[in-house]
Amino acid sequence: MSRQAHHGKIADSPSRSRIMQLLDFIEISPEDPIQHSVIWLHGLGADGQDFVPVVHELALPNTRFILPHAPVRPVTVNNGYAMPAWYDIYGFDASYQQDAEGIAATQKQIEALIANEVQRGIPCQHIVLAGFSQGGAIALHTALRYPEPLAAVLALSTYLPLSELLGTERSLANQALPIFMAHGTLDNVITLDRYQASAGLLQAQGYTLDLHEYPMPHSVCMEEINDIRNFLQAKLLQQP
C-alpha cells in the first residue's frame, strides 16, 4: 500500500474561510478509498513532520492522516522564546496556572479541521483525534467537548488540561468515546503521577480508558506504536 504526502490547506467554503482560516498541515493518504481520518497533533516545539514516521509505520488502510502545524508563539516556561505551541505553558507541574484562553482558541482550530474532514465526506464517527504531549492535551480537551460522536482519541504522554471544567463543558455525545492513553514510566517532562491523576479524573467522570505504560522517557516506542495500530484497527473497523 503506497501513501502520498503533501502540504497545504484544503479550500473551504467562502463563508467559513472568512470565519477561521485552517491551520497549515501535512496530509498523508493511501491510494485506496478514504473511509477514516486521523488528526494528529505534535508536541511543544515540534511540527507536523514529527509524527510522519509513525504514520508510515502504522500503515492503516483507508485512512487519511492530517498533521497540522501549531502556530509559533512565545512560551513562558521557555523564557518567552517563540516556538510552535498549541497554547502557552507557565510550568509543567499541575500547580501552575493554565492558559485557558489559548486552549479554547486552539480547540476551535481543531474543530475547524474536523469540520473540513466532514466536508470532504468523512463522518464524525470516522474521525480520530490524536496527540502527543501538548498536542495530546488538546486532543483530549477537544474530543471530550465535541458535540458529535467521534471515533476515538489517542492521548500520548500527556495530561487532562483544565480538568476542573470538564464536568460542565463535556459533551454527552462523546461520553462513550474510546480513549487510548499511554505514558512513559521514565517521563520527566509530564510525570507519570500527572498522567495517572488525569486518568483517574476521567474514570471518575465515567469514561472508559485503554491505559498503557511503557519503560520510556517523554517519547514514543515501537511497542506503543503496535498497541496504537491494534487499537485503531479495532475501533475503525467496527464503524458502519
C-alpha positions in Angstrom: 0.0 0.0 0.0 1.6 3.2 -1.1 1.0 6.6 0.6 1.2 10.1 -0.6 2.1 13.1 1.5 1.6 16.7 0.7 1.5 20.1 2.4 -1.4 22.5 2.2 -4.8 23.7 3.2 -7.9 22.3 1.8 -10.0 25.1 0.3 -13.0 25.8 2.5 -16.3 27.5 1.6 -16.0 31.3 1.3 -18.3 31.9 4.3 -16.2 29.5 6.6 -12.8 30.8 5.4 -13.9 34.3 6.5 -14.6 32.9 10.0 -11.5 30.8 10.5 -8.5 30.1 8.3 -7.4 26.4 8.6 -4.1 25.6 10.1 -1.4 24.5 7.7 -1.0 20.8 7.8 0.7 17.8 6.2 -1.7 15.2 4.7 -0.7 11.6 4.3 -3.2 9.4 2.3 -3.1 5.9 0.9 -4.2 5.3 -2.7 -7.2 3.1 -1.5 -10.5 4.8 -0.8 -10.6 7.1 2.3 -13.0 6.0 4.9 -11.4 7.4 8.1 -9.4 10.4 9.1 -6.9 10.8 12.0 -6.0 14.4 13.0 -2.7 14.1 14.9 -1.2 16.9 16.9 2.5 17.2 17.7 4.1 18.3 20.9 5.6 21.6 22.1 8.4 23.0 19.8 7.8 20.4 17.1 5.7 20.5 13.9 3.5 18.2 11.8 6.6 16.4 10.4 7.3 14.9 13.9 4.9 12.0 13.5 5.2 11.3 9.8 7.4 8.3 10.5 4.9 6.9 13.0 2.1 7.3 10.4 4.1 5.4 7.9 4.8 2.7 10.5 1.1 2.4 11.3 0.2 1.8 7.6 -3.5 1.9 8.2 -5.6 1.2 5.1 -8.4 3.6 4.0 -7.2 6.2 6.5 -6.1 9.8 5.8 -3.8 11.4 8.4 -3.9 15.2 8.9 -0.8 16.5 10.8 -1.3 20.2 11.5 1.5 22.7 12.4 0.9 24.7 15.6 1.3 28.5 15.4 4.5 30.0 16.6 4.1 31.9 19.9 6.1 32.9 23.0 6.1 30.1 25.6 6.5 31.3 29.2 8.1 28.1 30.6 10.9 28.5 28.0 11.7 32.1 29.0 9.3 33.6 26.4 11.1 32.0 23.5 8.8 31.8 20.4 8.2 28.3 19.1 5.4 26.1 17.7 2.9 25.7 20.5 -0.8 24.9 20.8 -1.1 27.2 23.9 1.2 28.9 26.4 2.7 26.9 29.3 3.5 28.5 32.6 5.0 25.4 34.1 4.9 21.6 33.7 3.7 20.9 37.3 -0.1 20.6 37.8 0.1 23.5 40.3 0.8 26.1 37.6 -1.9 28.3 36.0 -3.1 27.0 32.7 -3.7 29.0 29.5 -7.4 28.6 29.3 -7.8 31.3 26.6 -5.1 29.7 24.4 -6.5 26.2 24.9 -10.0 27.4 23.9 -8.7 29.1 20.8 -6.8 26.0 19.6 -9.9 23.9 20.3 -11.7 26.0 17.7 -8.9 25.5 15.2 -9.1 21.7 15.7 -12.8 21.7 15.4 -12.4 23.6 12.1 -10.1 20.7 10.9 -12.8 18.2 11.9 -15.4 20.2 10.0 -13.1 20.2 7.0 -12.9 16.4 7.0 -16.7 16.2 7.3 -17.0 18.5 4.3 -14.6 16.1 2.4 -17.0 13.2 3.1 -15.8 11.7 6.3 -18.5 11.4 9.0 -17.5 12.5 12.6 -17.9 8.9 13.7 -14.9 8.0 11.5 -12.6 10.8 12.7 -9.9 10.2 15.4 -8.2 12.9 17.3 -4.6 12.1 18.4 -1.8 13.9 20.0 1.5 13.8 21.9 2.3 15.8 25.0 0.8 19.3 24.5 -0.9 18.0 21.3 -2.4 15.1 23.3 -3.8 17.6 25.9 -5.6 19.5 23.1 -6.8 16.2 21.5 -8.4 15.2 24.8 -9.8 18.6 25.6 -11.4 19.0 22.2 -12.7 15.4 21.8 -14.5 15.4 25.1 -16.3 18.6 24.3 -17.1 18.0 20.6 -20.9 18.0 20.0 -20.9 15.0 17.7 -19.6 11.5 18.4 -16.0 10.9 17.2 -14.4 7.5 16.5 -11.7 7.7 19.2 -8.9 9.7 20.8 -5.3 9.0 21.4 -3.6 10.8 24.3 0.1 10.1 24.4 2.5 11.2 27.1 0.0 13.9 28.2 -2.5 15.1 30.8 -6.1 16.4 31.0 -6.0 20.2 30.8 -8.5 22.4 32.6 -9.8 19.3 34.3 -12.0 21.3 36.7 -14.1 22.5 33.8 -14.8 19.1 32.2 -17.8 18.3 34.4 -19.7 21.3 33.0 -18.2 21.5 29.5 -18.2 17.9 28.4 -20.4 16.6 25.6 -22.6 13.7 26.2 -22.2 12.8 22.6 -18.7 11.6 23.5 -19.3 10.1 26.9 -18.6 6.6 25.4 -15.6 7.8 23.3 -12.9 5.2 23.1 -9.8 6.7 24.8 -6.3 5.4 24.4 -3.9 6.9 27.0 -0.2 6.0 27.1 2.7 7.2 29.1 6.4 6.5 29.8 7.3 5.5 33.3 10.5 7.4 33.0 8.9 10.7 31.7 10.5 13.7 33.4 8.5 16.3 31.4 4.9 15.3 32.2 5.3 13.0 35.2 3.7 9.6 35.5 1.8 10.8 38.5 0.2 13.6 36.5 -0.9 11.1 33.8 -2.3 8.8 36.4 -4.2 11.6 38.1 -5.7 12.6 34.7 -6.7 9.0 34.0 -8.4 8.8 37.4 -10.3 12.1 36.9 -11.6 10.7 33.5 -12.6 7.4 35.1 -14.4 9.3 37.8 -16.4 11.1 35.1 -17.5 7.7 33.7 -15.1 7.4 30.8 -13.7 4.1 29.8 -9.9 4.2 29.2 -7.5 1.9 27.4 -4.4 2.6 29.6 -0.8 1.8 28.7 2.6 2.4 30.4 6.0 1.8 28.9 9.5 1.9 30.3 10.5 5.0 28.3 11.0 8.8 28.8 8.9 11.5 27.1 8.8 9.8 23.8 7.1 7.1 21.7 8.3 3.4 21.5 7.6 0.6 19.0 5.5 -1.4 21.5 3.3 1.7 21.8 3.0 2.1 18.1 1.9 -1.5 17.8 -0.6 -1.0 20.5 -1.9 2.1 18.8 -2.3 0.2 15.5 -4.3 -2.6 17.2 -6.5 0.0 19.0 -7.2 2.0 15.8 -7.8 -1.1 13.7 -10.3 -2.4 16.3 -12.1 1.0 16.6 -12.2 2.0 13.0 -13.1 -1.4 11.5 -16.1 -1.6 13.8 -17.5 1.7 12.3 -20.5 1.1 10.0 
